[in-house]
Amino acid sequence: MSVKGTKTEKNLWLAFAGECQTRSKYLSYSIKAKEEGHDTIAEAFYNTAKDEDIHASEILGYLGAVNNTLSNLKLSVQSEYYEAETLYREFERVARAEGLEDIATFFNHLCEKEAQHQAEFLEMAKELSGEKK
């Protein structure tokens, strides 16, 4: 049975976002604990982050959101383009309008990195599909 269009689908996407955010937080917490000399705590945060990553992957499986490599590359090109040209550009604009130059600069840097990711994924997609030899 497909989850498409169900409340469960919405819940899965929310759970995915939560698992990804928690993973990132725990990785950051692990780095900080390591910097402060708390190796055992750092390892616990790191191992839990790996668990959160596994949970996120399992959720994507239920959502049917992982396809063949070429499809995944094409989808990633679209996602990176959106982040680079729309999402982070708007976030940069808002931060500048609010006088938060350091954050605006950060979002500008993200735009550049996402555009790099897009170009890399696009190149790989072309190679994989045989467009470039």
N, C-alpha and C positions, 0 to 999 in steps of 0.2 A: 504494500500500500504506500502511496506517495504522500509526503507531508506537505506538498505544494499547496499553498493557499490556506493552510490550517493555522490555528492558534499555536500548535506545537512547532510549526516552522518558525513563527515569530519568536517563540521561547528559545528555540535552538539558536537563532541568530543572536539573541540577547545573551544566552549562555556563552556562545563563542566570543562575543565582545568581552564579556567578563573574564573568561579564562585567559584571553590574550592580554588584557590589562593587568591582571594579577601576575601573569608570567613576567611581564616587563617590570612591574614593581619589585617582584622578588629578585630578579636579576640585579636591579639597582641596589636593593637592600643587601644582597650578597656582596657586591663590590664594596659598599660602605663598611660592612662588618669586617671584611678582609683588610681594608685600609686601617681600621681601628684595632686590628690584631685579634679579632674574634673568629678564628679559623673554623671552629666547630659550628658556630652560628652561620657563618658565610656558606659553609657546605650544606647546612640544612635549608637555607633559602635557595641555594642553587638547585639542590635535588628536588625541592618542591616546585620550583619553576619548570624543571623538566617534566614533572607530572602534569602541570597545568598545560604545557605544550602538547602532551599526549591527549589530554582531554579535548583540547581545541581541535586536534586532528580527527579524533573520533566524531566530534560534532559535525565537522565538514563532511565526513563520510555519511552520516545520517541525512545531511542536506543534499547529498549528491553533487557537491561543489568542487570535487577534484576529478578532472577529466584526463584525457591524454596530454602528453607534454606540449604538443603544438597548440592545442586549445588553451591550455593553462598559460602558455606564453602570450597568446593573443589577448586573452583576458587581462593578463598582467600589464601589457602595453596600454590597454585602455584605462586601467586603474591608475597607472603611473602618470599618464597624460592628464587625467582628471585632477589628480593631486597637484601636479606641477602647474597646470595652466588655469585651474579654476579654484580649487579648495584653498591651497596655501597662498595663492595670489590675493584672494579675498581676505584671508586671515591677516596677511601682511598689511593690506590697505587699512583694515580696522585698527590694527595695532598702531600704525603710523598716525591715524586720525585721533587716536587716544593718547598720543604722545609717548608711546612705549617703543622707542626706537630700537632698543636691544632685542625686544621680542620680534619687532618687524624685520630686523636683520636676520634673526633666527629663521623666521618663516621664508624669507628670501633664499636663504641657504638651503632650506628644505626643497624649495622649488627647483633649485639647480640640481640637487641630488636626485630628486624624483625624475627630472628630465634625463639625467644620466641613466637611471635605471630603465626608463622607457626605451632609450636608444639601445641599450645593451640587450634587452629582451626582444626588441624588434629585429636586431641583427641575428640573434639566435633563432628566432622564428623563421627568418628568411633562409638561413642556412639549413635548418631542419626540413623546411618545405621544398628545398632544392632550388630556390630562387637565386641563390648566390653560389657560384662555384669558383 
